[in-house]
């Protein structure tokens, strides 16, 4: 398909009944993602991965698997891939280490779990779920989170697992720009993975996982592990996962704001996301995007940057896989 990476495949055959619609959306980060700067081979690699991940998640939902299982499983596919800034592909901090964050939320009872600043956990999203289900807390950080992971029999990973040449070069470029007094490249800022679903029982679930910002310092934590900022799910409205300049998403409680506009303001999903991402957030100088699914199974993938790795299949079976902003 010449110059097109958006695949609207029409009606995807569904086995779920009309009384049990399902939907899923995912993102692999938003930022300066331009067609001219990406090789055809790399573009095809990303598209193939996104298509595989969204199809795998959708098939799990069709089989009646829980939204929690699907969100974790699909995010783990991305955490295991060096293509994305999460898990194995996480960016480097200023000190040359890795500090990973993740969160997950279930919309039925507003249960949530999150971890921040972990360096020895292969799958931060799995640990975030463990915090939600096996601890009395919502968020654990740093050494405490890693101690909890050990108690829960999570495998300890060495720093070498997270080391990739691509991310090392990104850190070197970031430091060179900063030391020269230049503005760091925007795509060093943005990189997160996330999944939102409506499962066959009608539950909405959202999850987000990230390595944060290239060159981050002093234990910086962004929006991804913060419930209400980078992740939120409420069966009464919607489920949201965000990606972008986390400081702005925290200040504007982006994920919760979108759901609140639906629940209390009567907005539909597209209006709510556009008002926040292309209105309030952009006006404040914040860049990034969100994926969202509402209680009817409608999906939205919206961003105010030049691109966002994204895919979705809504309750009508319509499938989209895309990268750039002109699609």
Secondary structure by P-SEA (a helix, b strand, c coil): cccccccccccccccccccccccccccccccccccccccaaaaaaaaaaaaaaaaaaaaaaaacccaaaaaaaaaaaaaaccccccccccccccccbbbbbccccccccccccccccccccccaaaaaaaaacccccccccaaaaaaaaaaaccccccccccccaaaaaaaaaaaaaaaacccccccccbbbbbcccccccbbbbbbbbcccccccccccccccccccccbbbbcccbbbbbbcaaaaaaaaaaaaaaaaaaacccccaaaaaaaccccccccccccccccccccccbbbbbbccccccccccccccbbbbbccccc
